[in-house]
Every structure is written in C-alpha cells, then in structure tokens.
Amino acid sequence: MDFLTCEVRTLDGQSLGVMVLKAKTFASGSRGFHGQGKLEVNGERLQAQCQAVVIGSKDEAKEAASE
C-alpha cells in the first residue's frame, strides 16, 4: 500500500477536509503513513498533520539490522 486517506470530521459528521497520507519510514525506524494539510474550521485556517504507525515495525527494523 502506497498511501491512505484521512478524513477530518466534526462530531456531527460534517467533513472538514481529507488528507492523503503517504507511506513513510520515520527517523525512529518505524514504518507507517504521514500527511499534512490545511483545514478551515469556523472561518479559521488550521494546519493539520496525521500519522499512522505500524505497531511493532520499529522492532522489525531493529531485528533486520542485527541479522
């Protein structure tokens, strides 16, 4: 999988925006997805970030490096 999408919504379900999360290897060695974008809420512009990290992927990277 090369990317995911993340939709930001209010509690009542109104969509505020959609961000594309691209596959990434983080500096820690963990793998996952990361994206950023701008959203508007009540007339104010916000900068937002979203990340999803594969649980245990940092340990997998350590094990692969030690082999």
N, C-alpha and C positions, 0 to 999 in steps of 0.2 A: 504494500500500500504506500503510495507516494504522498497522499495528503488526506486531511479530514476537513470538515466544515464545522464551525461552532456558531450557533445562533444565540444571540443575547436577547432575552425577553423580559418584560415586566412580569410581576406575579400574576397579573390577569391575562397573560399570554400575548400581549402586544409585542411584535418583533421590533427591536431597536436596530438590529444590524446582523450581518453574517460575516464572519471572518474565515479566511482559508488558512488552515494550519498545515505547514509543510513539514515533511519528515526531517528530523534533526538529531545529531549526536551532540549532546550537551557537553560542556567542559568537564563535568564530573565523570564522563564516560557513559552515563545513562543514555538510552535511546528513547525517542518519542516524537512529538509534534509540537510546533510553536507557530504562533501567528500574532499579528498586531494590526490595529486599525483604529479608525476614529468613528465615534458614535455621537448621536445627538439625543440628549435627554432634557426635556423641559426647556428647550431653547439653548442649553449649554452644550458645547462640544467637549467630548471626552476622548482621551487617548486610552485604548484598552489593549490588554495582552491576554492571551490564553495559551496554556500549555497542557499537554497530556503526556505523562511519562510512563513508559512500560515498566511495570513493577518487576523488580529483580534484574533489570537489564544492566545495572551498574555491576552487580556481582558477576553476571555473564561475561562482561568485558574484562573484569579482573582475572577470571578463570582462563579466558582465552589468551590473555597476555602472559600468564605464567606457564603455559604449555610449550 
